[in-house]
């Protein structure tokens, strides 16, 4: 019968080996995202790195599914149902981060393959976001450290309170932004026209959001940037006309 001490050491070795492989996956994924999201820049090396990342994510996702559903566990009196195991699995912060990482990389791959865009702007943003989430996943490796582990746990608990604060701050920012927008641009009609990035809602959130960091934009709130005197307009048109005459 193996000793408990030996069992702990073997589990620690497996844990460290998995995260060493994970570290190399992060390096490979970083090289791909930085250099070869655009298909015209793909080389055999970067293509191999991309495939390596996909294979690792598929294997990791399958391992998560097995751990979540417990399909390899023996049926017994203490065996829990699948729904209970899924709920318990999702109550773990790191498991939720894992699922978010899988979702983002699937979304990025789908957009890159099926959305026709030479610049691959949307796919690049999704790939970069999924890489960021994977870097956050790697922080789990530090949980076994006697000093970094408790610090990481405290940061995770602080994030829970931060999310509550951000929800409250969002409604305050939205209310203040609507107040500004209604007075600076009365009866604004083109709220949802144009592309997603040009929607008026972003202009509503912009000024009160940056005011949280001390950027008050008083020239905008006072309407200074909208007021141009007639003398200044004459100077502008006079300069333009002089330049045209000089060119002729």
N, C-alpha and C positions, 0 to 999 in steps of 0.2 A: 504493500500500500504506500503510495507516494506521500511524502511529508507535506504538511501545510506550507512550510517555508519554501520548499521547492516549487509548489504549485503557484505561490505568489510570484516567485522570481520568473517562472515561465510565462505567466500572464503579463508581467511587466515587460519582458523582452518582446512578446508579440505586440503589445501596445506601442512600444517605442519603434519597432520595425514598421508597423502600419503608418505611423506618423512620419517616419523618414521617407517612405514611399510617397506619402501625401505631400511632403515638402518638395520632392522632385516633380510631382504633378503640378504644383503651384508654379514652379520655375518654367516648366514646359508651357503651361497655359498662359503665363505672363509673356513669354516670347511670342506665342501665337497672336495674342491680343494686341501686342505692341507693333507687330510687323506684318501680319498676314491675314487680317480680317477681309480685306479686299481680295477677291479671287484672282485678280491679275498679278498679285504679288506672291502668290503661293509657290513655294519651292518644295521639292521632295522632302527636305528636312522638316520644314514647318508643317507639311501635310502629315508626316509621321507623328509629329508632336501633337497635332490636333486629334488624330485618331487615337493616340495613346490616352489623351485626356477623356475622350468619349468612352473608351473601353473602361477606364477606371471608374468613371461616374456610373456606368451601367452596372458594374460589379458592386459598387458601393450602394447603389439604390436597391439592388437585389438583396444585399445583406440587410438593409434597413427593413425591407418588406418581410424577410424571414424573422427578424427580431421583433417586428411589430405584430405579426399575426401568430407567431409561435407555432408554425406548421411543423417544425422539427422536434417540438417538445412531445414527450410521451403523455398520452391521455391518462389522467388520474383524478382522484377525488379533489385535489387542489388545483386542477387545471381551470384556468379562467377562459371565458368566452372571448371571441375575436373582437367584439365591440369594446369590451372592457379593456383589452390589451391595447387597442388603437387609441382609446381615450387616454390611457396611462402613458402611452408613447408620446402623444402630442402635448402632454403636460410638461415634458422636458424641454427646456429652452433650446438646447443644442439640437434636438431632433427637429424642431421647427425650423431652425437655421438650415439644417440639412435639406429639408423639403423645399425651402425657398431657393436654395442653390440649384437643386434639380429642375425646378420649374423655370428658373431664369435661363439656364443653359439650353433647355428644350425650346423655350420661346426664341432665344437668340438664333439657334440653329434653324428653326422653322422660318424665321424672318429672312435669314441669309439665303436660304434655298428657294423660297417661294415668293418673296417680295422683290420685284425688279427695281433695283436701285444701284447704279454704278458706284456711288460713293459708299454704300452700305452704312449710312449714318445711324439708322435705327438699330441695325444688327450690332454695330460696334458699341453703341451705348449699352445694349443688353448684355453683350459679352463682358464689357468692362464692369458692369454692375454685378454680374454673376461671379466674376473674379474677385471683386471686393467681398462678396458674401463668403466665398471660399477662404479668403484670408481670415475672415472672422471665425470661420469654422476651425481653422488651425489653432486658434487660441485655446481650444479644448485640450491641446497637448500639455499645456502648462498647469492643468488642474492637479497633476500628480506631484508638483513641486510643493514643498512644505511652506514656502513663503509666497510664491506667485499664485498658488492655488487659492488660498483664502482671499487674496487681493482681487483676483478675477471674480470670485463669487460675490464679493461686495459690490464690484462694478456692475455685475449683472442685476443685482437687487436694486441698485440705484437707477438702472435703466427703466425698471418697472415704474418707479415714481416719475421719471422723466417723461414717459409716454403719457401719463395722466396730465402732467403739466402742459405738454404740447397740445393735447386735445383742448384744454381750457384756453391756451394761448391762441389757438386757431380761431375760435369763435370771437375772441377779443379783436384779433387782427382783421377778421372779416368784417366785423361791425365798424371798426374805425376806418377801414379801407372804403367801405360803401359810403360813409359820411364824407370822406375826402372827395371821392369820385363824383358823388351827386352834386357837390358844390363847385368843383373845378371844371367838370364837363357836364353841364346840365342837359338833361334829355338825350343822353347818349344812346344811339340806336344800334350801332354796329358792335354789339357785345360778343356775338358768337361768329362773326364773319371771318373769313380767311382760314389760314392753317391753325392747327392746334396751338402752336407757340404764339400766335397773334391774337388769341382770344382776350377779351377785355377783363376777364377775371384775374389774369395775371397782373394787369395794371392795378387792379383793386388791391391785391395782396402785396404789391411791390413796396409801396412807400411805408405803410405801418410796419412791415416786416423789418426793413432796414432801420427803422427808428428804434427797434429793440437794441441795436448795436451802436446807437448814437449818431447814425446818419439821418439827420432830420429833414434834409432837402427843403429848407425853408424857402428857397427861391421858387420852387414849384408850388408849395402851399400858399405862398403869398401872391402867386401869379406873375412874378417878375419876369419869368422866361417867356410869358405870353404877350408882354407889353413891349412894343417897339414904337418909339416916338416917330412922328412924321419927319423931323429933322434927320433922324438916323436913317430912315428909309430913303430920304433924298440923297444922303451921303452914299448909301449903298448903290442906288441906281446911277448916281453920278460917277462913281468909281467904275462900275461896269461899262457905262457908255464911253468913258475915256479910254478904257482898255480896248473896246471894240474899235474905236476910231484910230487908236494907235496901231492896231493890227492891220487895219485897212490901209 
